[in-house]
């Protein structure tokens, strides 16, 4: 497993948008990327976690190139991906990534997004054991959620976290590529 994710805040367009280019992401780009959730998906985060764990335990789809996305419905929702630096094989966020998390918090606190709830999804590349990657990705997604709540005061009611390990690669042709190790922020619900 790679130890560090790079610390630049980058915006990766959702698959439904015409641009897939990587660009520096000002807060308004993040707000635009997360806005426009038409209907809240039927999403059970606990079931999603269990589905990833069951797939690993079953040793199905052992070759990363042959694994279908574990949660294809997530790919259709408003989202962006970020790169955050963590200590090697750890959920400890490196200090230089707090600026990135601050920008995310600013976007989530934007009046245009206050009516939304979000899912933070952790991903790893396919180095090491699949079960370890799943656990590490969950711990990292939880760490991002915790920092957004405790440090940046985003309401805990608006944030959920799930780790998918290497089960939903961005670059399936290169399973060990650093692009696969990322954090996604996805609009998943409207708040009552």
C-alpha positions, 0 to 999 in steps of 0.5 A, a space after each residue: 500500500 502506498 503511504 501518502 496521498 498527495 495533498 493538492 485539492 483537485 477536482 475530478 468531474 463526475 462521470 456524467 459531466 463533459 470534463 474529466 480533466 483534473 483542475 485546481 478546485 476553488 470552493 465554488 467549483 466544489 459547491 457546483 460539483 456537489 449541487 443538483 442532487 435530483 433525488 436522494 438515492 436508496 443508499 444503505 451505508 452499512 449494507 455497502 460496507 457489508 457488501 465490500 467485506 463479503 466480496 473480499 471474504 468470498 475471494 470473488 473477482 480476485 484480479 482487480 482488472 475484472 472487478 466491477 464497481 461495487 457501488 455503481 450507483 455512486 458514480 452517477 451522483 454529484 461528487 468530487 474526488 480529493 487527494 489527502 496526505 496520510 501517514 504511511 498505512 495510517 488514517 493520520 492526516 498530515 498537517 498540510 492537508 488541513 487547508 484542503 479539508 478547510 476548503 471542503 468544509 467551506 463548500 459544505 457550509 455554503 448556503 447552496 449545500 446546507 440542504 444536502 447530506 454527504 458520503 465520504 468514500 475512502 479508496 486505496 490502490 490494489 497493493 497489499 491485502 484486500 482486507 487490509 486495504 478495506 480497513 485502511 480506507 474505512 479508517 481514512 474516510 472516518 478520519 476525514 469525517 471526524 476532522 470535518 465535524 470536530 475541527 471545521 464544525 460540519 454537522 455530523 448529521 450531514 456526513 457519513 463515511 464508508 471505505 471501499 478499499 480497492 473494490 472501486 478503482 478509478 484506473 482499472 487498467 493500472 490497479 496499483 496507480 496512485 490515482 486509485 487512492 483517493 477520497 470522494 465526497 458525494 451528495 447522497 441525501 437531502 436533509 429534512 
